[in-house]
Amino acid sequence: MKFQVKGTELHNILSKVIKGFNNKEDNSYVAFKLLEEEGELIITSRSRATFFQGKLKAHSIEINENEPRVYHLDGVKLKQLVSILPVAPVNVAFEINNKTRSFTIKTMVSKYKLPVLSETPLAPVPEVEEYVTVDANDLMKVFKDLVKILSTDPSAQEHQISCMHFNLKEDKIKLSATDSYALGSVSIDSSKIDLEESKKVLVRHTEVSTLTDSFAQGETLTIVGSNDMFGYIDENGTLSLIGVINIVPLDTQQLEAVTQDDNTVVIDKGELRTAIETVSKLSPNDETVDLRLSDDSDLVRVSNRYGDYIDITSTERKLDSPGIASFSTTVLLKCMTPANNGPIRLEFGDLSEGTQGVVRIVSLQADGSDDKTISLLATRMAG
């Protein structure tokens, strides 16, 4: 068997499909399937919780009638080759014969061996339904922001707090994440394809990271799924699926509806983040940050337990019971992340008793109005 493909197309497809391979699983595989009549090479990877498949044009095909069309490959070696093979639109030649157990891969300046593990037929492609379409970069941004909130505690991996929650509707997808201390939810626009009623899906944080990728500006993804798998098809036709978790979703609607008008301040998100990160570096053995509100000053004091502090100016404030709000540094930082850049409003609630509570972080739009598509809550520690 001989065939050639373009380096650019091979890199684009292979870099996505290889993410479905898990070298820690004996049954995980990566396979090539050559369709000589169609002039296509199909690349498939599969593991216990993933199925990825893409195809690209193949040319200069030479193959005997009795030769296998499917080859299972050394996934570890193929992962290494992804970063080595050319990204330019040059020809990459593949060759294998009955005497070898490896593909020979040639470019104009290089030659590599890719071991073949077996020639067994491929498992069938999972049947999925097309639900909605979304902007690829909008979805990826939410993935990257919210996955930071989910719990990575090994003891919580079969619990809802380790899972991204997807709520699919005709014109919106709402994604939610919580670790019991921080809660974030973001809604993005979608266009219905075939969604008769709203659908809720839970996906473990490790699988969300597997789906996260880079896309061109304006690219659209088709969200697809079944009872067991969930993912998307990109504009090149590459199918990316991960397993779903069949447990009852958390209901956070009542918690997200909480509003607190007493003790609110508007401050710049970037200034607050920089202040928190700075005082945190000065107290590496303490995971606590304090925000002090005073009724005689527009300043919000960000401090650690060693006495280091940075004052930042609030542009608006309403203080009925000022005091100190204490947070886990990690909780506050990851809860702020999905908010829009620029001004944010912090709704602290009553601080006079120094008790534990919840602080709402309100993301603001350019005109100063609340961004209703983003809901963020962080647990406030007892003072």
LINCORWO-V935648 format. One record per helix or strand of 2 or more residues. SS is the DSSP state (alpha for helix, beta for strand). FROM is the first residue (numbers start at 1). TO is the last residue. If there is no record, write none. Layout:
ss: <SS;SS>
from: <FROM;FROM>
to: <TO;TO>
//
This chain:
ss: <beta;alpha;beta;beta;beta;beta;beta;alpha;beta;beta;beta;beta;alpha;alpha;alpha;beta;beta;beta;beta;beta;alpha;beta;beta;beta;alpha;beta;alpha;beta;beta;beta;beta;beta;alpha;beta;beta;beta>
from: <2;7;29;40;50;59;70;75;91;102;111;129;136;154;160;163;172;182;191;199;205;220;229;239;253;264;269;288;299;309;316;324;329;343;357;374>
to: <6;20;35;47;57;62;73;82;95;106;118;135;146;156;162;168;178;189;192;204;211;225;233;243;256;268;281;293;303;313;318;328;336;347;364;381>
//
